């Protein structure tokens, strides 16, 4: 397989995961489930798109920069999603009626 084919597969897969994240933000019923869908799918989608650029470009400096971006995404997006969930809990935003709640009393 050529590098263009591998890059195309990464790009299409990353686009699909990013689309799933966007659909999840629109379709899911409450803020807690939406933040989960957006954080997980978007990080994975952007990572696959960055891998597509790395495989297509094959430049060492660009590869290092993209790997640094991927690392920062894996570091910051889950933390941001957690902060948003805690803020929503403190503001007493209600859960979806089918959500099973175990321990949100301390917030």
LOKOLLUM-471396 format. One line per 4 residues: number of its first residue (from 1); their letters; for each residue x, y, z of N, C-alpha, C, CB. Coordinates in pm, 1 decimal. Each point is the difference from the previous one (the first is absolute). Glycine has a CB too. Example, Ala and Ser with C-alpha at 12.3 -4.5 7.8 and 13.67 -1.06 7.14 Angstrom:
LOKOLLUM-471396
1	AS	1319.0,-569.0,780.0,-89.0,119.0,0.0,90.0,120.0,0.0,-189.2,-117.3,124.6 | 154.2,222.3,-196.6,82.0,119.0,6.0,-77.0,109.0,73.0,118.4,-62.8,-214.5
This chain:
LOKOLLUM-471396
1	XXXX	83.9,-119.0,0.0,-83.9,119.0,0.0,87.7,124.3,0.0,-182.8,-123.9,121.6 | 137.6,223.4,-192.7,76.5,123.9,-7.5,-32.8,89.8,118.1,4.9,-16.7,-250.0 | 77.4,117.6,266.8,-23.7,93.1,110.4,-127.1,80.8,-21.0,245.7,13.1,37.3 | -281.3,10.7,-163.6,-124.9,72.2,-26.4,-121.3,-81.7,42.2,110.8,117.4,-190.6
5	XXXX	-106.0,-247.2,169.3,-111.1,-87.0,40.2,-12.1,-5.9,151.5,30.7,-135.6,-208.3 | 81.3,118.6,276.9,-1.6,-5.4,145.9,-47.7,133.2,57.3,187.6,-168.1,-2.7 | -139.2,276.3,-54.1,-42.2,132.2,44.3,-148.5,22.2,-24.0,229.0,85.2,-46.8 | -278.4,-132.6,-65.7,-143.1,13.6,-29.6,-85.8,-78.3,97.7,56.8,32.1,-239.4
9	XXXX	-11.2,-151.8,276.6,-74.8,-80.6,97.5,-3.6,71.9,134.6,67.2,-213.2,-119.0 | 48.2,266.0,164.1,3.0,75.5,125.1,-91.1,122.8,-7.2,234.7,-80.0,40.0 | -230.9,150.3,-151.7,-79.7,121.3,-15.2,-149.7,-30.1,0.1,187.9,101.9,-128.5 | -228.4,-205.1,59.6,-142.2,-36.8,-3.8,-46.0,-47.5,137.9,20.6,-63.0,-244.0
13	XXXX	61.0,-19.4,309.7,-37.1,-47.7,134.0,-7.3,115.8,99.5,108.3,-221.3,-50.0 | -14.2,313.7,43.9,-2.6,116.6,87.7,-119.7,89.3,-25.6,245.9,-9.8,9.4 | -280.9,24.5,-135.1,-118.5,80.4,-34.0,-127.2,-65.4,51.1,117.9,85.8,-202.8 | -124.5,-217.7,195.5,-118.0,-70.7,49.0,-12.1,15.9,151.7,18.5,-165.5,-190.0
17	XXXX	92.6,152.1,262.9,-6.5,17.6,144.9,-34.8,143.5,38.6,167.2,-183.1,24.8 | -117.3,280.9,-99.1,-34.7,138.7,26.7,-147.6,25.6,-30.6,236.4,68.5,-51.7 | -288.0,-129.8,-52.1,-142.4,10.3,-30.7,-84.5,-64.3,109.2,54.2,-0.7,-244.1 | -9.5,-112.5,295.9,-71.7,-65.9,110.2,-3.3,91.5,122.6,70.2,-227.4,-86.8
21	XXXX	39.5,296.2,114.1,2.5,93.5,112.8,-100.0,112.8,-20.6,240.8,-55.1,39.7 | -247.7,108.6,-160.4,-94.7,107.5,-28.1,-144.4,-47.2,11.8,169.1,103.7,-150.6 | -197.0,-221.9,101.1,-135.7,-55.0,10.4,-33.9,-27.0,146.8,20.6,-103.6,-230.8 | 75.9,55.6,307.8,-22.4,-25.1,142.0,-32.8,127.3,76.1,154.4,-193.0,-15.1
25	XXXX	-88.5,302.2,-18.5,-29.1,127.2,66.4,-142.1,44.7,-30.0,241.9,63.4,-14.0 | -288.0,-87.8,-105.0,-135.2,42.9,-37.9,-106.3,-94.6,54.2,94.3,103.9,-206.3 | -71.5,-233.5,201.3,-105.5,-97.4,25.4,-14.3,-45.7,144.8,37.7,-71.9,-228.6 | 69.7,74.2,307.5,-8.0,-55.7,134.7,-81.8,89.9,92.0,221.9,-110.1,-34.7
29	XXXX	-285.5,50.7,137.7,-102.7,71.0,74.7,48.6,99.2,105.9,-134.0,-197.2,-41.2 | 248.7,177.7,104.0,41.9,95.2,102.6,147.2,36.3,-14.4,-173.2,-93.4,153.3 | 214.5,191.8,-76.4,133.9,55.8,-13.3,108.1,-100.7,36.8,-94.5,223.9,49.5 | 65.4,-313.7,42.2,100.4,-95.2,46.4,33.3,-103.4,-107.8,-81.9,33.1,234.5
33	XXXX	-18.7,-80.0,-303.0,22.8,-97.3,-107.5,59.9,70.5,-121.4,-192.3,-142.5,82.7 | 150.8,266.1,-107.4,55.0,75.3,-113.3,148.4,25.5,16.1,-221.3,106.5,-32.1 | 262.9,-69.0,151.5,143.2,27.8,19.7,82.7,-126.9,-13.6,-58.5,190.4,151.4 | 2.0,-301.9,-112.7,71.6,-126.8,-15.3,18.8,-34.3,-147.1,-93.9,-78.9,218.3
37	XXXX	-12.0,93.7,-296.0,9.2,-30.7,-143.3,95.3,94.7,-70.7,-233.3,-87.5,5.4 | 225.6,214.2,27.9,85.5,96.0,-69.3,146.2,-19.5,37.2,-189.5,162.3,-5.2 | 217.7,-192.3,129.9,139.8,-14.5,42.0,64.2,-124.3,-61.3,-55.1,117.5,214.1 | -11.1,-229.5,-203.8,61.0,-125.5,-45.9,12.2,-5.7,-152.1,-93.9,-113.4,201.4
41	XXXX	-14.6,140.3,-270.4,1.8,-13.6,-145.7,84.2,106.8,-67.2,-224.7,-101.6,13.0 | 220.8,223.5,37.8,76.0,105.1,-66.9,150.2,-18.9,18.2,-192.0,155.6,34.4 | 235.2,-199.8,83.2,143.3,-25.5,20.1,47.1,-109.3,-94.5,-18.0,69.5,241.3 | -58.1,-176.6,-249.9,40.9,-109.7,-87.4,-4.6,42.3,-147.0,-85.2,-164.9,169.6
45	XXXX	-15.4,241.9,-208.0,-9.8,46.5,-138.1,113.8,91.3,-39.4,-243.8,-20.3,18.2 | 276.1,115.8,67.2,110.1,92.3,-30.1,133.5,-74.7,-0.5,-129.8,190.4,103.4 | 144.3,-289.9,-16.6,122.4,-80.8,0.3,16.7,-74.6,-131.5,-18.2,-24.8,248.1 | -88.4,-34.6,-298.2,8.9,-70.1,-127.4,29.4,95.8,-115.6,-158.7,-171.6,88.7
49	XXXX	101.0,289.4,-85.8,27.3,99.3,-105.0,146.4,44.4,7.0,-241.2,78.5,7.2 | 293.3,-60.6,114.0,141.5,36.3,14.2,91.2,-112.2,-49.9,-58.9,144.7,196.5 | 22.0,-270.0,-170.2,77.0,-112.1,-53.7,-4.3,-2.0,-153.1,-48.9,-130.6,209.1 | -63.5,171.2,-266.2,-8.4,8.5,-145.8,98.8,102.8,-54.0,-241.8,-66.8,10.2
53	XXXX	251.8,179.7,57.1,95.1,102.8,-43.7,143.5,-49.4,18.0,-165.3,181.1,60.7 | 191.9,-249.9,49.3,135.4,-50.8,24.8,40.3,-101.6,-106.6,-31.4,37.9,246.5 | -58.3,-130.5,-279.0,35.5,-102.0,-98.8,11.4,58.3,-140.5,-114.6,-170.3,141.5 | 38.9,271.3,-170.9,5.3,59.4,-134.1,121.2,91.4,-15.9,-249.6,-13.0,-12.7
57	XXXX	283.4,84.8,116.9,103.9,100.6,-10.0,140.4,-58.1,16.9,-163.9,165.1,85.8 | 183.2,-252.2,12.5,129.5,-63.1,28.4,112.1,101.9,27.5,-72.1,-190.7,-144.4 | 37.4,301.5,207.3,97.8,99.6,40.7,19.8,-13.5,150.8,-65.7,158.6,-190.0 | 189.6,-166.5,235.1,28.8,-26.1,140.5,-50.5,112.4,89.9,199.9,-131.6,-69.9
61	XXXX	-176.5,255.0,33.2,-40.3,114.6,83.0,-152.0,7.7,10.9,207.7,124.1,-69.3 | -276.2,-141.4,-41.4,-146.6,2.9,2.6,-53.7,-117.8,80.5,-3.7,115.2,-224.1 | 67.0,-231.3,212.2,-41.4,-115.6,77.9,14.0,23.1,149.8,66.3,-143.8,-190.5 | 44.0,204.7,233.0,20.6,29.4,141.9,-103.6,100.8,48.0,246.5,-47.1,-23.3
65	XXXX	-274.5,148.9,-56.8,-99.6,99.7,39.1,-138.8,-62.7,11.9,136.1,177.9,-113.1 | -171.5,-264.2,19.4,-130.9,-65.0,6.4,-10.2,-97.1,117.1,-17.9,23.7,-247.0 | 126.2,-92.8,277.6,-1.3,-87.1,117.9,-13.7,81.3,128.7,141.5,-166.4,-123.8 | -80.8,284.3,127.4,-17.6,88.2,116.0,-144.7,48.3,10.9,240.0,72.4,-20.4
69	XXXX	-300.8,-41.7,-93.1,-140.4,41.1,0.0,-89.7,-113.8,48.2,46.8,159.4,-188.9 | -19.5,-280.4,142.6,-78.1,-116.1,43.6,15.2,-20.5,150.7,29.1,-106.7,-226.9 | 93.5,119.0,276.8,23.0,-14.0,143.5,-78.0,104.5,78.7,227.1,-93.3,-47.5 | -223.7,217.7,1.4,-73.1,105.9,69.9,-151.1,-21.4,-7.4,187.0,157.8,-51.3
73	XXXX	-235.9,-210.4,-59.8,-142.9,-30.6,-9.0,-39.4,-108.7,99.3,3.0,65.3,-241.5 | 79.0,-172.1,250.3,-28.3,-106.9,95.0,9.1,49.6,144.3,87.3,-165.9,-165.9 | -10.9,270.7,188.8,15.5,53.9,134.0,-111.9,97.8,36.2,246.3,-29.4,-23.7 | -284.7,116.0,-68.8,-90.1,109.5,34.5,-148.3,-29.6,-19.5,183.9,147.9,-60.5
77	XXXX	-220.5,-219.8,-42.1,-143.2,-19.8,-27.6,-69.3,-82.4,108.2,51.1,14.3,-243.1 | 3.9,-125.2,292.6,-68.0,-69.4,110.1,-9.7,83.9,127.9,81.8,-213.0,-97.4 | 21.4,293.9,125.5,-5.0,86.3,117.2,-108.1,105.5,-16.5,244.1,-39.3,40.5 | -254.1,96.6,-159.8,-105.1,97.9,-26.8,-139.7,-58.9,11.2,158.4,117.7,-148.1
81	XXXX	-173.8,-240.0,101.1,-130.4,-66.2,10.8,-35.5,-26.7,145.4,35.1,-104.8,-224.5 | 64.0,66.5,304.8,-24.0,-23.1,142.2,-38.9,129.9,71.0,163.5,-190.9,-5.2 | -96.5,299.6,-27.8,-32.2,129.2,60.6,-140.7,43.6,-38.8,243.2,63.3,-3.5 | -281.0,-84.5,-122.4,-136.1,33.3,-42.2,-104.4,-82.0,73.9,89.4,61.0,-223.1
85	XXXX	-61.2,-188.2,244.9,-94.8,-84.9,72.9,-12.4,44.9,145.4,56.2,-192.4,-151.7 | 55.5,225.6,215.3,-7.4,47.7,138.4,-73.3,133.6,9.2,213.9,-120.0,49.8 | -192.3,207.3,-146.0,-71.7,127.7,-0.3,-149.3,-22.1,-19.0,203.6,114.2,-91.1 | -239.8,-207.7,5.2,-142.2,-30.6,-19.8,-61.2,-59.4,125.9,42.9,-37.3,-243.7
89	XXXX	33.1,-45.2,315.1,-49.3,-54.8,126.5,-18.3,108.9,104.5,113.7,-215.3,-52.0 | -18.8,306.9,60.7,-11.2,108.6,98.0,-115.0,93.9,-33.0,245.3,-15.2,39.9 | -276.5,30.8,-168.5,-113.2,83.7,-39.8,-132.2,-74.8,9.4,152.2,126.0,-151.1 | -142.6,-253.3,191.8,-116.3,-87.0,18.0,-80.3,-18.6,-129.3,-9.7,75.3,237.5
93	XXXX	81.7,-92.5,-346.4,-64.9,-32.7,-126.6,-46.5,-144.1,7.7,142.6,166.3,-129.5 | -266.0,-189.7,97.3,-59.2,-131.6,18.1,52.7,-100.9,-100.3,-202.4,109.8,89.6 | 206.1,-234.3,-41.9,37.7,-111.9,-84.7,-119.3,-40.6,-85.2,169.7,-78.5,169.8 | -140.4,0.8,-271.8,-105.0,-61.2,-80.2,-77.3,-94.2,90.8,135.9,18.7,-215.4
97	XXXX	-266.8,-31.8,194.1,-83.1,-77.6,92.5,33.6,-149.1,2.8,-178.2,166.2,-39.1 | 248.6,-219.0,-59.0,38.0,-141.4,0.0,142.2,-23.2,52.3,-154.3,-33.0,-192.7 | 219.2,138.0,240.2,135.2,-13.5,53.2,-7.3,-51.2,142.7,83.4,185.8,-148.7 | 0.4,-284.6,179.2,6.7,-52.1,135.9,108.7,77.3,75.1,-79.8,-231.8,-74.5
101	XXXX	39.5,299.7,180.5,90.4,86.3,75.4,42.0,-73.1,127.6,-109.6,210.5,-94.1 | 241.1,-216.9,117.6,49.3,-69.9,118.0,49.1,95.6,108.7,62.4,-189.4,-147.9 | 31.6,273.8,116.7,63.6,79.2,105.4,26.9,142.8,-44.2,102.7,-207.8,87.3 | -202.7,286.1,-102.1,19.8,141.4,-31.6,-37.5,88.1,118.6,-44.9,-48.6,-241.9
105	XXX	34.0,-6.0,359.2,-42.7,75.4,117.1,105.8,100.2,46.1,-139.2,-195.2,66.9 | 269.9,162.9,-83.3,103.2,88.8,50.7,20.3,124.8,-85.9,108.7,-199.4,96.6 | -170.0,206.4,-210.5,13.8,117.2,-84.2,-109.8,94.0,33.3,108.2,-129.5,-181.7
